[in-house]
Amino acid sequence: MKLGRPHAVLCAALMFGAAGLEAVAQKTDAVRPEVGKPLQEATNLMRSGKAREALQKVNEADAVANKTPNESFLVLRMRGSVAAAAGDIEGANKAFEAVLSSGKVSGRDALTMVQAIAVNNYKAKDYPRAAQWSQRYFKEGGTDPAMRTVLLQSYYLGNDCASVNKMLAGAEDRHASEEELQILANCYLRQKDTAGYVSAIEKLVVSYPKKEYWTDLLSRVQKKPGFSERLGVNVYRLRLATGNLNSTNDYLEMAQLALQAGTPAEAKVIVDKGYEVKALGQGPDAGRHQRLRDLVMKDLGESQRNRAKDERDALAAKDGNDLVKVGLNYVYEGNADKGLALIEQGIKKGGLKRPEDAKLRFGEAQIYAGHKNRGVQTLRTVQGSDGTADLARLWILNARA
């Protein structure tokens, strides 16, 4: 994972160091020459980008005997700024901490110094101390949003997943960044908490509905114990809706499954989409694709010729199974109002072979027809431990994205 923003904070800390140099330079005339002169020379060297030479001048000032409290303070403050610029993180932090402990800095100066210590520890990969100083930064009134990233990544890189979880608790209630949710997901993986990991990925697909997140979720659903193979076509529908239907074989298999389910109208939608995106009709197997298209059109033609009779028979049947099937064909042909009404009538009639499957199909059809809110309401009623409820929840997530 790319950790970019903390380094931007480091730049801000170094800018503070430059400001500290100027603050010290303005006060060197109030100290003895043997202290003030090397400090002024250190300032000039820093302005020329010669941090290591400047550090030598600070050491020269620090070596002066019997320094007054004010002289010692100015040397410490200069040492922190120069050491930070020279890459001496340990020396910079030691100096900054001593300055803070002196009680002679307050307000914005003190807060920025705390920030510098936090980021220095982060750079040094001392993540517990980076987290400790980042916490202090916020407790003392800091508001830089980049420091939130420093704190979160310090927890994560320090293997403090409990603090990551606590910090991001309720992330769904605000617009958490993608990076934050990725860190949360990775922490759950470290803890081997599958449920927590899936929950984090679900948050990602809602706020950042990228293909790879959906691929992960759909793969995990299909691998769950008890997931029924008959729901394969339902998985394909979600893949199509989330941009995860990619290969030629995906389109071929989905269309064939739709034919087997008795919905040639849906099979036509799938094949037409495959030709539109050039997944079908191309290459050496173009003839095979055309034969499937011809079969789909043949089945659809027969379905349409027999539709009136099939509808009468479905209405007269004791159960609603055929009403659901007839209704689905109407929906995918573009007659959504009639089709959805028949599906709903079939579900209410009862006697369904698989009631939860029917409700799942009804919700999918409502969303396909543009009735997202109604579809979500239907999908919330879907139950079952064979994958129907899991797929319904993913459809709801996709509707929220």
Secondary structure, 3 states (H helix, E strand, C coil): CCCCHHHHHHHHHHHHHHHHHHHHHCCHHHCCHHHHHHHHHHHHHHHCCCHHHHHHHHHHHHCCCCCCHHHHHHHHHHHHHHHHHHCCHHHHHHHHHHHHHHCCCCHHHHHHHHHHHHHHHHHCCCHHHHHHHHHHHHHCCCCCHHHHHHHHHHHHHCCCHHHHHHHCCCHHHCCCCHHHHHHHHHHHHHCCCHHHHHHHHHHHHHHCCCHHHHHHHHHHHHHCCCCCHHHHHHHHHHHHHCCCCCCHHHHHHHHHHHHHCCCHHHHHHHHHHHHHCCCCCCCCCHHHHHHHHHHHHHHHHHHHHCHHHHHHHHHHCCCCHHHHHHHHHHHHHCCHHHHHHHHHHHHHHCCCCCHHHHHHHHHHHHHHCCCHHHHHHHHCCCCCCCCHHHHHHHHHHHHHC
